[in-house]
């Protein structure tokens, strides 16, 4: 399933770098802007993630790409953060 998500990323969203690890997220239209902001802030605070890119669609959904710097202790991401 992770491979299909990476294939579904918008064009130009590069995620193959040795410096950062990436996690794509999809926020459905019913998630308000305030709620999305709070969720992403929690991920930044406790998971070390930062916002890399956001794409908003006409149906109200959003595609979000989070990233965090790789360290020798972190392995490649295999699951999405707890959103």
C-alpha positions in Angstrom: 0.0 0.0 0.0 2.9 2.4 0.7 4.2 2.1 -2.8 0.8 3.0 -4.3 0.7 6.1 -2.1 4.1 7.3 -3.2 3.1 6.7 -6.8 0.0 8.9 -6.2 2.0 11.9 -5.0 1.5 15.1 -7.1 4.1 15.7 -9.8 7.2 17.5 -8.5 6.9 16.2 -4.9 10.3 14.6 -4.6 10.8 12.2 -1.7 14.0 10.5 -2.5 16.7 12.2 -0.5 19.2 10.9 2.0 18.9 13.8 4.3 15.1 13.6 5.0 12.4 11.0 5.4 8.9 11.8 4.1 5.4 10.8 4.9 2.5 11.7 2.6 -0.9 12.3 4.2 -4.4 13.0 2.7 -6.7 15.2 4.7 -10.4 14.7 3.7 -12.7 17.6 3.0 -14.5 17.3 6.3 -11.3 18.2 8.2 -11.4 21.9 8.9 -8.4 24.1 8.4 -8.1 24.7 12.2 -8.3 20.9 12.9 -5.7 20.2 10.2 -3.4 22.9 11.6 -3.7 21.4 15.1 -3.0 17.9 14.0 0.1 19.0 12.0 1.3 21.0 15.0 1.1 18.0 17.2 3.1 15.9 14.7 5.7 18.7 14.6 5.9 18.9 18.3 6.0 15.2 19.3 7.2 13.5 16.1 9.8 15.9 14.9 7.9 16.3 11.5 7.8 19.5 9.6 5.5 20.6 6.8 7.2 20.2 3.4 4.3 20.7 1.0 0.5 21.2 0.9 -1.8 20.9 -2.1 -5.5 21.9 -1.7 -8.1 20.5 -4.1 -11.4 21.9 -5.2 -13.3 19.3 -3.2 -11.8 20.6 0.0 -9.3 17.7 0.5 -5.6 18.4 1.0 -2.5 16.4 0.2 0.3 17.1 2.8 3.9 16.0 2.7 5.7 15.9 6.1 9.4 15.5 6.4 12.0 15.1 9.2 15.7 15.0 9.1 17.2 11.5 9.1 19.4 10.6 12.0 21.5 7.4 12.4 19.0 6.2 15.0 15.9 6.5 12.7 15.1 3.9 10.1 13.0 4.6 6.9 9.4 5.3 7.6 7.1 2.3 7.1 3.9 3.7 8.6 2.2 7.0 8.7 2.5 9.1 11.9 -0.5 8.7 14.3 -3.0 11.0 12.6 
